[in-house]
Amino acid sequence: MSETIAEQIESLRRGTVEIFTEAELAQKLTVAARAARPLRIKLGLDPTSPDIHLGHTVVLRKMRQFQDLGHKAVLIIGDYTARIGDPTGQNATRPILSPEQIEKNAETYLQQAGKILDTSPEKLEVRYNSEWLEKLTLMELIQIAAKKTVAQMLQRDTFRKRLQADVDVYTHEFLYPLMQGYDSVMIKSDVELGGTDQTFNNLVGRDIQKGYGQPPQVVITMPILVGLDGAEKMSKSKGNYIGVTDEPSDMFGKVMSISDAMMENYFTLLTGLAAGRIAELVDPDKTHPKEAKVLLGKTMVGQFYGEAAADSAAAQFDKVFAQGQLPDDMPEFALPAEAISVKQLLLACELVETGGEAKRMCAQSAVSIDGKKAADPNAQITPENGMIIQVGKRKFARLQVNS
């Protein structure tokens, strides 16, 4: 292995959990360099929700690292596999999405992924797996299924746990990893990226490729980013996420809410800072935790909105939380001067997404109207000009009364 390849391997190893295998990766990088042929780096995303959060960007950042080394990213939008639903991490069968839901969810994926990836045509190829999966005949599907045994499929821990708990595993769920593996065949993947929850699926891709006479892809797994609660993986459904489309002030505030113990994980997986610098930042004897967290928050906002927005978000946070003042960029909502319940007021000001969330926020004493707690979601409020509505520590709205 040349020194250049050794340096690339060292760089690509950062933040990964496992590489299957590192020797194969070194060989592929060496052959690609000699032949002046970029490797094809695969990442599949099923559009099961409309938004990408920072947890998704962990693998997107690794893909961007390959792009910066001269290789080609192949982003597969799983518009067909999403109709089946990946059972990864599920204790029950995942509901099958309709084509309309999938199409709607996929609309923003490319725009959001483009915040991380180099979207120039020579660096990024975007494919939809319905392009080939929709055309499969029954015989072709049987031929794919013949590449794996039932015993091998049951090695997947989620299937095994469900069977042990007497929870049904349906036959169609076996098809998901097989079709994901077939994606690798169709795009001639050299390397596939994924979270640790995708290890089984991605390794199946190696076997399927061998069955079709292709060199097996290298599989690189990345850690699952822990959510804001510090306990479970980042997920929109769990409400513990930071979205890549969150407003700068909201993104910064969410980063500031993470525990000190989580900072090393976030710095390592979400920034390009050197390991030595990260060690200094997370050592309280060398860097005050608040100072480190402010840098992390500004780095996150800066990646998506630029340095000016990052500085502004930090200043707003300091004004609201350190000095106890109101933010300057508070959204305003026009309402008639007619009595309205607290719950409906929160919905009208887009401070909550559902009535249930409004009730929870009131029960948690997280709702204030002009500085006074609003514990009853059904209490009637008459809007007034300049009235300030606050939910939690970071959400504010100012009212304007329609004449």
Secondary structure, DSSP 8 states (H G I E B T S, - for coil): --HHHHHHHHHHHTT-SEEETHHHHHHHHHHHHHHT---EEEEEE--SSS--BHHHHHHHHHHHHHHHTT-EEEEEE-TTGGGT---TT-SS------HHHHHHHHTTHHHHHTTTS--STTTEEEEETHHHHTT--HHHHHHHHTTS-HHHHTTSHHHHHHHHTT----HHHHHHHHHHHHHHHHHT-SEEEEEGGGHHHHHHHHHHHHHTT----EEEEE---B-TTSSSB--TTTT---BTTS-HHHHHHHHHTS-GGGHHHHHHHH----HHHHHHHT-TTTS-HHHHHHHHHHHHHHHHH-HHHHHHHHHHHIIIIIS----TT--EEEEESS-EEHHHHHHHTTS-SSHHHHHHHHHTT-EEETTEE---TT-EE---TT-EEEETTTEEEEEEEE-
